[in-house]
Amino acid sequence: AVFLSLFQVDGNTSTLSMSIHFKSLKKLVEEQTFSEILIPLQSVMIPTLPSVPGTHSNHDPFPGGWAYIAGFGDTVEILASLQKPKKITLKGSDGKSYIMMCKPKDDLRKDCRLMEFNSLINKCLRKDAESRRRELHIRTYAVIPLNEECGIIEWVNNTAGLRNILLKLYKEKGIHMTGKELRQCMIPKTAPLHEKLKVFKETLLPRHPPIFHEWFLRTFPDPTSWSVVYCVLL
């Protein structure tokens, strides 16, 4: 998994093949003697505690079906970001497919701790009657650090990146700043504070007004759904 995450790709490559670029890894997983490795899903990594105190010898802290890695989908998608993360498909022993992202050049240990903290908050929300009624929760996902510079993240479907949403809205209004324009606005770190403030207030702020609320109004035109969306975003 570390080799897959840190595999170098050039800027023009959009896909790789497991059977070509990671042939040995694909062959290893498909061998009959390959050990059972649990697919790292958030749903099977959070223990369920007994509802009442005491000794519970028959309690199962991890209920539900477990899926083990049985193979890989052949296509490896290279995502268009600076670190070039790879989107892979794991074939489970239950016959289902699970999507993961192998992220290189990033220490995911803090991300992992943040997900653990969010899970703790969810437990507190479930204990509160009003929070349960409003279905307040934080959507969490599995984060598996492999070392200090790469790891695996569970893919969450039906999500949109904040940057992509904002860029689209700015482009529609004709105020989007290209990378070249942004670089032209950069001034030396040693420049006086008043010069930095002038660039920020007179150049950057007018081209980046508050606009995120427009996405909510377009996507969720019914006001009754706003509270539900807000709860999910929490």
C-alpha positions as CSV (number, residue, x, y, z in Angstrom):
1,A,0.0,0.0,0.0
2,V,2.9,2.3,0.7
3,F,4.4,1.6,-2.7
4,L,1.1,2.2,-4.4
5,S,0.6,5.6,-2.5
6,L,4.2,6.8,-3.2
7,F,4.3,5.6,-6.9
8,Q,5.5,8.5,-9.0
9,V,3.4,9.7,-11.9
10,D,4.0,12.5,-14.4
11,G,1.7,15.5,-14.8
12,N,-0.1,14.1,-17.9
13,T,-1.1,10.7,-16.5
14,S,-4.7,10.4,-15.5
15,T,-5.0,6.6,-15.0
16,L,-2.8,3.6,-14.2
17,S,-3.4,-0.1,-14.4
18,M,-3.1,-2.5,-11.5
19,S,-2.2,-5.4,-13.8
20,I,0.6,-3.3,-15.5
21,H,2.0,-0.9,-13.0
22,F,1.3,-2.9,-9.8
23,K,1.4,-6.4,-11.1
24,S,3.2,-7.9,-8.1
25,L,0.7,-6.4,-5.6
26,K,-2.3,-7.6,-7.6
27,K,-0.8,-11.1,-7.9
28,L,0.0,-11.2,-4.2
29,V,-3.5,-10.4,-3.1
30,E,-5.1,-12.9,-5.4
31,E,-3.0,-15.8,-4.1
32,Q,-4.9,-18.5,-2.1
33,T,-2.4,-18.2,0.7
34,F,-2.8,-14.5,1.1
35,S,-3.8,-13.5,4.7
36,E,-7.2,-12.0,5.5
37,I,-6.8,-8.2,5.7
38,L,-9.9,-6.3,6.7
39,I,-11.0,-3.5,4.4
40,P,-10.5,-0.3,6.5
41,L,-14.1,1.0,6.7
42,Q,-15.2,3.5,9.4
43,S,-18.3,1.4,10.0
44,V,-16.2,-1.6,11.2
45,M,-13.6,0.4,13.1
46,I,-15.8,2.0,15.8
47,P,-16.6,-0.3,18.7
48,T,-20.1,-0.5,20.1
49,L,-20.2,-0.4,23.9
50,P,-22.9,-2.1,26.0
51,S,-25.9,0.1,26.8
52,V,-25.8,-0.8,30.5
53,P,-22.8,-1.2,32.8
54,G,-21.7,-4.6,34.0
55,T,-20.1,-7.8,32.6
56,H,-21.2,-8.7,29.1
57,S,-19.4,-11.8,28.0
58,N,-21.5,-12.2,24.9
59,H,-21.3,-8.6,23.8
60,D,-20.0,-8.1,20.2
61,P,-18.2,-4.7,20.0
62,F,-18.0,-4.9,16.2
63,P,-21.4,-6.1,15.0
64,G,-22.2,-6.4,11.3
65,G,-20.5,-8.2,8.4
66,W,-16.8,-7.8,7.9
67,A,-15.2,-7.6,4.4
68,Y,-11.7,-8.7,3.6
69,I,-9.5,-7.7,0.6
70,A,-10.1,-10.2,-2.2
71,G,-8.6,-8.2,-5.1
72,F,-8.3,-4.9,-6.9
73,G,-10.2,-3.1,-9.6
74,D,-7.8,-2.7,-12.5
75,T,-8.2,1.1,-13.0
76,V,-6.3,3.4,-10.7
77,E,-7.5,7.0,-11.2
78,I,-5.0,9.8,-10.6
79,L,-6.8,12.8,-9.0
80,A,-6.0,16.3,-10.2
81,S,-4.4,17.8,-7.1
82,L,-0.9,18.8,-6.1
83,Q,0.0,15.5,-4.3
84,K,-1.5,13.3,-7.1
85,P,-3.5,10.9,-4.8
86,K,-4.7,7.7,-6.3
87,K,-8.3,6.4,-6.3
88,I,-8.5,2.7,-6.2
89,T,-11.2,0.0,-5.9
90,L,-10.9,-2.9,-3.5
91,K,-12.9,-6.0,-4.2
92,G,-14.3,-7.4,-0.9
93,S,-14.8,-10.9,0.2
94,D,-18.5,-10.1,0.4
95,G,-18.7,-9.5,-3.4
96,K,-18.9,-5.7,-3.1
97,S,-16.5,-3.0,-4.3
98,Y,-15.0,-0.4,-1.9
99,I,-13.3,2.8,-3.1
100,M,-10.3,4.1,-1.3
101,M,-7.9,7.0,-1.8
102,C,-4.1,6.5,-1.5
103,K,-2.7,9.8,-0.5
104,P,1.1,10.5,-0.8
105,K,3.3,13.3,0.6
106,D,1.0,14.0,3.5
107,D,1.1,13.0,7.2
108,L,-2.4,11.7,8.0
109,R,-1.9,11.1,11.7
110,K,-3.6,14.3,12.6
111,D,-6.5,13.6,10.3
112,C,-6.8,10.2,12.0
113,R,-7.0,11.8,15.4
114,L,-9.5,14.3,14.2
115,M,-11.8,11.5,13.0
116,E,-11.5,9.8,16.4
117,F,-12.4,13.1,18.1
118,N,-15.4,13.5,15.7
119,S,-16.5,10.0,16.7
120,L,-16.4,11.0,20.3
121,I,-18.6,14.0,19.6
122,N,-21.1,11.8,17.8
123,K,-21.3,9.6,20.9
124,C,-22.1,12.7,22.9
125,L,-24.7,13.8,20.4
126,R,-26.4,10.4,20.5
127,K,-26.7,10.6,24.3
128,D,-28.7,13.9,24.1
129,A,-32.4,13.6,23.3
130,E,-32.7,16.8,21.4
131,S,-29.6,16.0,19.3
132,R,-31.1,12.5,18.5
133,R,-34.4,14.1,17.5
134,R,-32.6,16.5,15.1
135,E,-30.3,13.7,13.9
136,L,-27.2,15.8,14.5
137,H,-24.0,14.1,13.7
138,I,-20.6,14.5,12.0
139,R,-20.0,12.4,8.9
140,T,-16.8,10.5,9.6
141,Y,-14.6,8.2,7.4
142,A,-11.7,5.9,7.9
143,V,-8.2,7.4,7.8
144,I,-5.3,4.9,7.9
145,P,-1.8,6.5,8.2
146,L,0.8,4.1,6.8
147,N,3.8,6.1,7.8
148,E,4.7,9.8,8.3
149,E,4.2,10.7,4.6
150,C,1.3,8.6,3.2
151,G,-1.9,6.8,4.0
152,I,-5.3,5.5,2.9
153,I,-8.6,7.4,3.2
154,E,-12.0,5.9,2.8
155,W,-13.8,7.4,-0.2
156,V,-17.0,9.3,0.6
157,N,-19.5,9.3,-2.3
158,N,-21.8,12.2,-3.2
159,T,-19.4,14.9,-1.9
160,A,-18.2,18.2,-3.5
161,G,-15.0,20.0,-2.8
162,L,-15.3,23.5,-1.3
163,R,-12.6,24.8,-3.7
164,N,-14.4,23.5,-6.8
165,I,-17.7,25.0,-5.6
166,L,-16.3,28.4,-5.0
167,L,-14.2,28.5,-8.2
168,K,-17.3,27.7,-10.3
169,L,-19.3,30.5,-8.7
170,Y,-16.4,33.0,-9.1
171,K,-16.1,32.0,-12.8
172,E,-19.8,32.5,-13.4
173,K,-19.5,36.1,-12.0
174,G,-16.3,36.8,-14.0
175,I,-14.2,37.5,-11.0
176,H,-12.1,34.3,-10.9
177,M,-8.4,34.9,-10.4
178,T,-6.0,32.6,-12.2
179,G,-2.9,31.2,-10.7
180,K,-0.9,33.7,-12.7
181,E,-2.9,36.6,-11.4
182,L,-2.5,35.4,-7.8
183,R,1.3,35.0,-8.2
184,Q,1.4,38.6,-9.5
185,C,-0.2,39.8,-6.2
186,M,2.4,38.1,-4.1
187,I,4.8,40.6,-2.4
188,P,7.9,39.8,-0.4
189,K,7.5,38.7,3.2
190,T,9.7,41.6,4.3
191,A,7.3,44.1,2.8
192,P,5.6,46.6,5.2
193,L,2.3,45.6,6.8
194,H,0.4,48.4,5.2
195,E,1.5,47.3,1.7
196,K,0.2,43.7,2.4
197,L,-3.1,45.1,3.7
198,K,-3.5,47.3,0.6
199,V,-3.1,44.2,-1.7
200,F,-5.5,42.2,0.5
201,K,-8.2,44.9,0.7
202,E,-8.0,46.4,-2.7
203,T,-7.1,43.4,-4.9
204,L,-7.9,40.1,-3.2
205,L,-11.1,40.9,-1.3
206,P,-13.0,42.4,-4.2
207,R,-12.3,39.3,-6.3
208,H,-13.2,36.9,-3.5
209,P,-16.5,38.1,-2.0
210,P,-18.7,35.8,0.3
211,I,-20.4,33.6,-2.2
212,F,-20.9,30.1,-0.6
213,H,-24.4,30.9,0.5
214,E,-25.5,31.0,-3.2
215,W,-24.6,27.4,-3.6
216,F,-26.9,26.5,-0.8
217,L,-29.8,28.5,-2.3
218,R,-29.3,26.8,-5.7
219,T,-28.8,23.3,-4.4
220,F,-31.5,23.4,-1.7
221,P,-34.2,25.8,-2.8
222,D,-36.7,24.5,-0.2
223,P,-36.1,26.3,3.1
224,T,-37.4,23.3,5.1
225,S,-34.4,21.3,3.9
226,W,-31.8,23.9,5.1
227,S,-31.8,22.6,8.7
228,V,-31.3,19.0,7.5
229,V,-28.4,20.1,5.3
230,Y,-26.9,22.1,8.2
231,C,-27.0,19.0,10.5
232,V,-25.3,16.9,7.9
233,L,-22.6,19.4,7.3
234,L,-22.0,19.6,11.0
